[in-house]
Amino acid sequence: MTSIKPKTYDSTPPLKVAFLGLGVMGYPMAGHLALAGHQVKV
């Protein structure tokens, strides 16, 4: 069995992101982006 390496991500500069209508799936997506330091407009 192979070992599973943890995911690593390259850091990205903060982005401006807009969401039109959140709903069940969009609400957590927007929240995660905001917590990651991106500017989110709803």
N, C-alpha and C positions, 0 to 999 in steps of 0.2 A: 504494500500500500504506500502511496506517495504522501509526503507531508504537505499540508495545506499552508501556504504562506498568507499572512494577513494582507489585506488590500492596502495599498499605499496610493495616495493621490498627490499630484503636483498641485501646489498652491496656485490659485488664480487671483488676479486683481479683482476687487469688488466691482460688480456689475449692476446696472440699473435694469430691473426686471419688472414687467407689468403682467398682472393676471386679470383676465376678464371673466368674472364669475368663478367662485371658488368651489362650491360643492363638496362632496365627501372626499374626493381625491385631491382637489386643488388646495384645500385649506392646509393640510399637513405639508404639502409640497412648498407652498409659500412660506410656511413657518420654518422649515428646514433651511430654505435659502436665506431668510432673514437672520437666523441664528448663525449662519456661516459668514455673515458680514456683508451680504448683498443688500442693496437698496431696493425694497419691494413696494410697488404701488398696486393697490387693489381697486 
